[in-house]
Amino acid sequence: MASPEQLAVLGATGSIGTATLDVVARHPQRYQVYGLSAHSQVQELAHLCQQTGAKVAVISDPERYQDLKRALAAAGSKARALAGPEGLLELVEQDQVTTVMAAIVGAAGLAPTLRATELAKRVLLANKESMVIAGPLFRSTLEHSGATLIPVDSEHNALFQALPPDHQAGLARCGVEQLILTASGGPFLHASESDLDAVTPAQACNHPNWDMGRKISVDSATLMNKGLEVIEARWLFNAAPDQLDVVVHPQSIVHSLVRYRDGSLLAQLGLPDMRTPIAHALAWPERIESGVAALDLTAMEKLEFHAPDRNRFPCLALAFEAMQAGGSAAASLNAANEIAVQAFLDGEIAFTHIARVVAHTLDQAGSHGAASLEHIMAADREARTLARTVVSQRIG
């Protein structure tokens, strides 16, 4: 029997991380957890380390390092404690680690995900921001390192499953005309513009179909999440901007579709449970049990598809504009959105002002290019500074 794959889960206490550990626990002969990371939840991280037998624990917030050491000791875990961005890099650089689940939310996940790709690890990509802000750099790194990168986001994983194996040689050569990402529409699909002005953080985080973290839940409510996913798909599948589209599908059963030039439309269907794409990514090209029930087609009352309303949800339009602009525009978009979403969650701005903060930031941001990590992070820092200024001025 082959030795178990040694897995590092970055963002282990988040929704993707916990779902990953659930799938892994179902296959103890196939996978072992080598290392886990969290941003600041030391008690939860220590508990997971004790539960999984992880050898390394990383807390992204360096100020919580001593707290982590104490928590690990109290939990009875023998995991070695690391902290900060350097600790994340050290974890993915371990020779024993063969597979990295990149599930850190936001730009903070970029450096360790890129490093794992450089080292030709098997990278399971759930951190869409990495590909959004550094798409060209990731593509170049993938081509040079030969790393295996499998998308975990349900939409991108669905596209991966519906595309032919040789799609990286060029979509047109494979007869592909369009990649269509589905969007649930979030909790405010049918809300009026006046209703959106009064949305609270609790309402925005109450997604009708998915159980997700607060930031990604807000992004789903504004449709920025779908915009970021479109940019991610552009680089994941080497697609031209005009080969990408979005349809609203409230039931979240059809996770994405591929249109071929012969008129065929291939889709991947399943219940809205992240364990399905996680299990697919972990075992590809094989299939393993995920813990998710089979979809009963006879129980489906209806499957709806609508064009998204980009006037009520301008974040989607902003993402398409940033993708068309190229360069560092996507990095600026992502950074400004992170600042705006946090400001909304903190009660500093209204829900409808998220898009306005992003738009004002993009108008003022310079072009830094995207050829190196230094250029990308310069654009990220500038956009965050600009967005904080816009938030403080209550523009909108």
N, C-alpha and C positions, 0 to 999 in steps of 0.2 A: 504494500500500500504506500502511495506517495505521501511525503511529509505534508502536514497541514500548511496552508498558506498563512504567512504571518502578516497580520492586518494592523495598520495604524488608522484610527478613526479620529479625524480632526473635526472638532465640534461635536463631541460625543454626547453632551447633555441636551442638545437640540433635538428637534423632531426627527430629522434625518438620522442623526446619530443613534438615537434610541431605537428607531425602526431597524437600523442596520444591525445593532446588537441583538435585536429580537430574531432576525433572520439567521445570524451567525450562530446563535445558541441552538438552533434547530439542526445544525450540522457540525457538531464538535469534532468529528474526525476529519473534516475538510478545512476548517478555519480555526486559527488561534488568534486571540487579540494580543498583539505585542505592545501597543501603546495607545493612549487616549489623551485627548486634549479638551479643555473647556476654557471659556474666557475668564470667568470669575467665580463660578459655582464650585467651590472647593469641596464642600461636603458631598455633593452629588458625584463629583469626579472621583473622590476617594472611595465612595461606596461602589461605583462601577469598577474601579480597579480591583477592589477586593473580590467583587462578584465574578469578574472575568479572568482574574489572574494576570492582568496586564503588568508588564515589566517596567514601563515608563509612563509617567503622568506629567502632562504639561499644562500649566496655567498661563494663559496668554497675558494676563495682567501681572507684571513682574512684582507689584506691591503685595500680591497674595502668595508669594513663594513660601514664606515661613508658615502661613496659614495652611498651605497645602501639605507641607511636611508634617505638621501636627495632625492634620486630618487623616493622612495616610496611616500614621502610626496608630491613631485611635481606631481606625477601621480594620486594623490588622493586615494592611496591604504592605507588601515588600517592594512596591513599585518605586523606582528612582524618580525623584521630583526634579522637574526642569521648569523654567519660566521664561516668559517674554517671546518676542519674535525669534530670538536665537534658539530658544528651546524647541520651538516648532520645527525649525530647520534641522536641528540635531536629531529630532525624532525621525523625520522622513529620510535623513541621510544614513540611518542605521542599516548595515548590510543585511541584517536579518529581515527587515521589512520588505516584503515583496509587493504588497498591495496597499494603496493609500485611498481611503474614503475622504475626499475633500469636501467637507460639509460645513466649513466655517462661513458664516454669513458676512457678506460685504467685502470691501477691498482688503481687509486684514488677512483674507485667505489666499491672496495672490502669490506672495513670495514662497510659502511652503508648497503650494500646488505647482508653481513653475519649477521649483527645485526638484520635486518628485518626478516631473516630466523630463527634466534634464538628465536625471539619473536612470531613465528608462524603466521606472517602476510601472506597475499596472495602476493607472489612475482612474478612479471612479469619481467623475466630476459632478458634484452637487452644488458647487460654489459657482453660480452662473456669472458672478461679477468678475471672476478671473478671466473668463473668455470675453466678457463684454469690454473690459477696459484694456485688455492686452491681447486681443484676438490675433493680430498679425505676428506678434512675438511668440505666442503659443504655437501657431501653425509652423513657424520656422523652427522652433525648438522640437516639435514633434517630428518633423521631417529629418532633423539631424540626429535625434536620439533614438528614434525607433520605438518610443514608448507606446504602450497600449492605453488609449484613452476611451473610456466608455461613459456616455452621458447617463446621468441618474435622474435629472428632472423628468417628470412623467412625459412631458411633451417631446423632449429631445430623445428620450429613450424610445418613445413610440416611433419617431421618425427613423431612428437607427434600425429598429426592427422591420420597418416597412421599406427601407431602401435596399438595393442590391448590394452584395458584399464588396463590389469594386467601385462603390460610389465616390470614393476619394479621388479616383482618376478623373472625375468630372461628371457633374450631374447630367449635362446635355448628352455626353457620350453614353450614359446609361438610360437614355430616353426619359429622363425626369424633366418635367416642365415647371413644377411648383411644389414647395413645401408649405403646408397649411397647418399652422399651430392653432389649437383650440383654446378658448378662454371661457371660464365659467361665467365671467361677468361680475363675479364678486357679490357682496351683499347688497349693492346699490344698483343692480342692473336696471331696475325699473323706477329708480328714484328720480324726481325732478331736480332741476338745477337749484331751486330754492331749498329743497330738502337737503341737498349736499352741503349747503353752507352751514347747517346746524349739526352735522355728523360728529359724534363723540368718538374718542379712541376705542372705547368698549364696543361700540357698534361697528367700527371699521375692522376690528379684530375678530368679529364673529362671522367667520366664513361659512357659507351654507354647506359646503361639501368636504373641505379639507381641514385637518387639524394641524395648524402651522404656528410658527413663532410670530411675535407681534410685528416685526418689521416687514416680513414677507406677506403677512396678512394685510397690512396697510397697502403695500405695493399691489396686491391683488385687487384691493378695493378701488385703487386709482387706475388700474390697468397698466401701471408702470412695469409690473412684474412681467406682463406679456411683452411689453416693449423691450425689456432687457433680454427676454428669451428669444425674441426675433434677432437681436444683434448677436446673441450667443450662437444661434443656429446658422447665421451667416458665416461664422468662422469655423464652427464645428464641421460643417458639411461643405465648406468651400463654395458657398452659394452666392450668386449675385443678388444685390438688394431687390431687384424686380422679380426674383424667383421666390420671394417670401410673402406670405399673407397670413391674416388672422381672421378667424370666425368665432363668434360667441356661441358656445354650446353649454347651456346652463346645467345639464345633467352630469357633466364630467365623466362620461362613459367612453366616448371616443376621445382619445388623448392626443392625437394628431393624425394628419393624412398626407400622403404623397400622391400627387397627380402626375401621370405619365402621358406621353404624347399620343399614345394609342387610345386615349379616352379612359383608361383604367384609373381608379382611385383606390389606393390601398390604405387601410386604416388599422390601428391597433386599439382594441377595446378592452376594458377591464373595470372592475370596481375602483373607486377613488381611494386607493390605499398605497402608500409609497413603498410598502414592502414588495410589491410586484416588480417595479423597475429596479429596486435595490437587488433583489434576488437575481434578476436577469443580468445586471451588470456584474455582480459577484461571480457568477458561474459561466458567463458567456465564453465560448459558444454553446455550452451545455445549458440545461434547464434544471432547476432544483425547486423543491417545495418552499413556498414563501410564507405560508400561514394565512394566505388570503383565499377566501371562498371563490369558487368559480362563478362567473357571471351567468345569470339565468336570463337568457334573451326573452323568454316568454313572460317574464315579470316586468319587462320594460313597457311602460305605457306609451311613451313617445320619446323621440330624440329630436331636439330642436337645434337649428343652426341659423344665426342671424349675423348681419354685418355689424361690426362695432360702431358705436356712436362716438366719433373722435371729437365732437364738440363738447359733449358732456364729460368726456374722459380725455382731456388734452395731453395727458402724459404719454399715451400711446403714440400720438402724432409727434411729440417731441423726440421720442426714441427713434422713430423712423427717420426724422430729420437728422439726428445725430449720426445714424448709420450711413446716410447718404453723404454727410459732410466728411466722414472719415477722420484720419489723424487722431488727435486727442479728444475729439468731441464726445465720444462715448465715455471716456474716463471722466470728463467734466460732468456729463449727465448723471453718471452713477454717483459721483461724490456729492453733487448738489442735492440729489434725491435723498441720500442717506442723511444729510443735515436737515433737510426739510421734513422728512418723516419723523425724525427724532424730535424736532421742534413741535410738530403736531402732537406726538405722543406726550410731550411735556406740557401741553396746553398753551404753547406760545403763539401758534398760528392756527387758522381754521383749516379744515380738510381741503377746501377748494384752493387754498393758498399754496399747497404743496407744488402744484404745477406752475404757479406763478413764480415761486422762488426758483424753481429749476429753469424756467424760461429766461428770467432776468439774469441768472448766473451764466447761462449759455451765451446770452447776448454780450456779456462783458468779458468772458474768458478768452484768453489768447490761444494760439495753436502751438502745441509743444511737440507735435509728432508722436509716433508710437513705435519707434524703432528700437527703443531700449527701455528697461525697467526704470532708469533714472528719469527719462522724459515723461513716462507715464505717471510716475509718482509726483513729478513737478506739477503736472496738470491736475492731478488729484488734490494736491495741497492748495493750489491756487483756487480751485473751484470751491473747496470747503471754506476758505477764507471769504470768498465773495458771497457764498450762500449764507454764511453767518451774518454778514453785513446786511444782506437783503432781509433776513429774518428780523434783525434788530430794528430795521427801518419800517417794518410792517408794510412792505410794498405790496400792493394788490388792492 
